[in-house]
Amino acid sequence: MAEVKRFNCPSCGAALELQVNENALNCAYCGSTVSIPQELRETAVTVSPEARRWIKISIWGFVILMIITFVVPFLCSMCAMIAGIGGSVLPFFLK
């Protein structure tokens, strides 16, 4: 959740709340308009569906790698050996 920045109206001193992607504020009490400087503005960052997909793939790949690396050796030593060989050879076949 985005942090709400608080300012005071220069005309009457009332509290003003700056939301994301706003360039100016209107005072509810005196009606004056306050322009927000560029360095104080925040913009919401949107992530494309393609980037979101690759983030999910990366996270699940990491989870699976950790399971193969740390959980499988405790369950079966032969499975651990096969997984270790596969894990060391697999990167050479990926592009």
Rosetta constraint file for C-alpha pairs under 8 A:
AtomPair CA 2 CA 20 HARMONIC 7.43 0.50
AtomPair CA 4 CA 17 HARMONIC 6.47 0.50
AtomPair CA 4 CA 18 HARMONIC 6.02 0.50
AtomPair CA 4 CA 19 HARMONIC 5.95 0.50
AtomPair CA 4 CA 20 HARMONIC 7.89 0.50
AtomPair CA 5 CA 17 HARMONIC 5.86 0.50
AtomPair CA 5 CA 18 HARMONIC 5.23 0.50
AtomPair CA 5 CA 19 HARMONIC 7.21 0.50
AtomPair CA 6 CA 15 HARMONIC 6.75 0.50
AtomPair CA 6 CA 16 HARMONIC 5.67 0.50
AtomPair CA 6 CA 17 HARMONIC 4.64 0.50
AtomPair CA 6 CA 18 HARMONIC 6.14 0.50
AtomPair CA 7 CA 15 HARMONIC 5.85 0.50
AtomPair CA 7 CA 16 HARMONIC 4.96 0.50
AtomPair CA 7 CA 17 HARMONIC 6.23 0.50
AtomPair CA 7 CA 18 HARMONIC 7.41 0.50
AtomPair CA 8 CA 13 HARMONIC 5.12 0.50
AtomPair CA 8 CA 14 HARMONIC 5.40 0.50
AtomPair CA 8 CA 15 HARMONIC 4.59 0.50
AtomPair CA 8 CA 16 HARMONIC 5.49 0.50
AtomPair CA 9 CA 13 HARMONIC 4.57 0.50
AtomPair CA 9 CA 14 HARMONIC 5.22 0.50
AtomPair CA 9 CA 15 HARMONIC 6.33 0.50
AtomPair CA 9 CA 16 HARMONIC 6.42 0.50
AtomPair CA 9 CA 27 HARMONIC 6.64 0.50
AtomPair CA 9 CA 32 HARMONIC 7.98 0.50
AtomPair CA 9 CA 34 HARMONIC 7.35 0.50
AtomPair CA 10 CA 34 HARMONIC 7.96 0.50
AtomPair CA 11 CA 30 HARMONIC 7.55 0.50
AtomPair CA 11 CA 32 HARMONIC 7.23 0.50
AtomPair CA 12 CA 29 HARMONIC 7.81 0.50
AtomPair CA 12 CA 30 HARMONIC 6.73 0.50
AtomPair CA 14 CA 27 HARMONIC 7.41 0.50
AtomPair CA 14 CA 29 HARMONIC 7.16 0.50
AtomPair CA 16 CA 25 HARMONIC 7.29 0.50
AtomPair CA 16 CA 27 HARMONIC 6.70 0.50
AtomPair CA 17 CA 25 HARMONIC 7.95 0.50
AtomPair CA 18 CA 22 HARMONIC 6.87 0.50
AtomPair CA 18 CA 25 HARMONIC 7.11 0.50
AtomPair CA 20 CA 41 HARMONIC 7.34 0.50
AtomPair CA 20 CA 42 HARMONIC 5.52 0.50
AtomPair CA 20 CA 43 HARMONIC 5.78 0.50
AtomPair CA 20 CA 44 HARMONIC 6.51 0.50
AtomPair CA 21 CA 41 HARMONIC 7.05 0.50
AtomPair CA 21 CA 42 HARMONIC 6.16 0.50
AtomPair CA 21 CA 43 HARMONIC 5.15 0.50
AtomPair CA 21 CA 44 HARMONIC 6.89 0.50
AtomPair CA 22 CA 41 HARMONIC 7.25 0.50
AtomPair CA 23 CA 35 HARMONIC 6.30 0.50
AtomPair CA 23 CA 36 HARMONIC 5.54 0.50
AtomPair CA 23 CA 37 HARMONIC 7.87 0.50
AtomPair CA 23 CA 41 HARMONIC 7.12 0.50
AtomPair CA 24 CA 33 HARMONIC 6.71 0.50
AtomPair CA 24 CA 34 HARMONIC 5.49 0.50
AtomPair CA 24 CA 35 HARMONIC 4.35 0.50
AtomPair CA 24 CA 36 HARMONIC 5.38 0.50
AtomPair CA 25 CA 33 HARMONIC 5.63 0.50
AtomPair CA 25 CA 34 HARMONIC 5.11 0.50
AtomPair CA 25 CA 35 HARMONIC 6.50 0.50
AtomPair CA 25 CA 36 HARMONIC 7.46 0.50
AtomPair CA 26 CA 31 HARMONIC 5.95 0.50
AtomPair CA 26 CA 32 HARMONIC 5.77 0.50
AtomPair CA 26 CA 33 HARMONIC 4.53 0.50
AtomPair CA 26 CA 34 HARMONIC 6.33 0.50
AtomPair CA 27 CA 31 HARMONIC 4.82 0.50
AtomPair CA 27 CA 32 HARMONIC 5.43 0.50
AtomPair CA 27 CA 33 HARMONIC 6.42 0.50
AtomPair CA 27 CA 34 HARMONIC 7.77 0.50
AtomPair CA 36 CA 40 HARMONIC 6.68 0.50
AtomPair CA 36 CA 41 HARMONIC 6.76 0.50
AtomPair CA 37 CA 41 HARMONIC 6.71 0.50
AtomPair CA 47 CA 51 HARMONIC 6.35 0.50
AtomPair CA 47 CA 52 HARMONIC 6.38 0.50
AtomPair CA 48 CA 52 HARMONIC 6.18 0.50
AtomPair CA 49 CA 53 HARMONIC 6.04 0.50
AtomPair CA 50 CA 54 HARMONIC 6.41 0.50
AtomPair CA 51 CA 55 HARMONIC 6.19 0.50
AtomPair CA 52 CA 56 HARMONIC 6.31 0.50
AtomPair CA 53 CA 57 HARMONIC 6.24 0.50
AtomPair CA 54 CA 58 HARMONIC 6.03 0.50
AtomPair CA 55 CA 59 HARMONIC 6.20 0.50
AtomPair CA 56 CA 60 HARMONIC 6.14 0.50
AtomPair CA 57 CA 61 HARMONIC 5.93 0.50
AtomPair CA 58 CA 62 HARMONIC 6.15 0.50
AtomPair CA 59 CA 63 HARMONIC 6.25 0.50
AtomPair CA 60 CA 64 HARMONIC 6.11 0.50
AtomPair CA 61 CA 65 HARMONIC 6.07 0.50
AtomPair CA 62 CA 66 HARMONIC 6.16 0.50
AtomPair CA 63 CA 67 HARMONIC 6.24 0.50
AtomPair CA 64 CA 68 HARMONIC 6.14 0.50
AtomPair CA 65 CA 69 HARMONIC 5.97 0.50
AtomPair CA 66 CA 70 HARMONIC 5.84 0.50
AtomPair CA 66 CA 71 HARMONIC 7.57 0.50
AtomPair CA 67 CA 71 HARMONIC 5.01 0.50
AtomPair CA 67 CA 72 HARMONIC 6.54 0.50
AtomPair CA 68 CA 72 HARMONIC 5.21 0.50
AtomPair CA 68 CA 73 HARMONIC 7.64 0.50
AtomPair CA 68 CA 80 HARMONIC 7.40 0.50
AtomPair CA 68 CA 83 HARMONIC 6.63 0.50
AtomPair CA 69 CA 73 HARMONIC 7.03 0.50
AtomPair CA 69 CA 80 HARMONIC 7.69 0.50
AtomPair CA 69 CA 83 HARMONIC 7.94 0.50
AtomPair CA 69 CA 84 HARMONIC 7.56 0.50
AtomPair CA 70 CA 74 HARMONIC 7.34 0.50
AtomPair CA 71 CA 75 HARMONIC 6.77 0.50
AtomPair CA 72 CA 76 HARMONIC 6.18 0.50
AtomPair CA 72 CA 77 HARMONIC 7.73 0.50
AtomPair CA 72 CA 79 HARMONIC 6.72 0.50
AtomPair CA 72 CA 80 HARMONIC 5.63 0.50
AtomPair CA 73 CA 77 HARMONIC 5.47 0.50
AtomPair CA 73 CA 79 HARMONIC 7.16 0.50
AtomPair CA 73 CA 80 HARMONIC 4.77 0.50
AtomPair CA 76 CA 80 HARMONIC 6.24 0.50
AtomPair CA 77 CA 81 HARMONIC 6.30 0.50
AtomPair CA 78 CA 82 HARMONIC 6.37 0.50
AtomPair CA 79 CA 83 HARMONIC 6.00 0.50
AtomPair CA 80 CA 84 HARMONIC 5.91 0.50
AtomPair CA 81 CA 85 HARMONIC 6.26 0.50
AtomPair CA 82 CA 86 HARMONIC 6.08 0.50
AtomPair CA 83 CA 87 HARMONIC 5.87 0.50
AtomPair CA 84 CA 88 HARMONIC 6.18 0.50
AtomPair CA 85 CA 89 HARMONIC 6.19 0.50
AtomPair CA 86 CA 90 HARMONIC 5.63 0.50
AtomPair CA 87 CA 91 HARMONIC 7.34 0.50
AtomPair CA 89 CA 93 HARMONIC 7.40 0.50
AtomPair CA 90 CA 94 HARMONIC 6.73 0.50
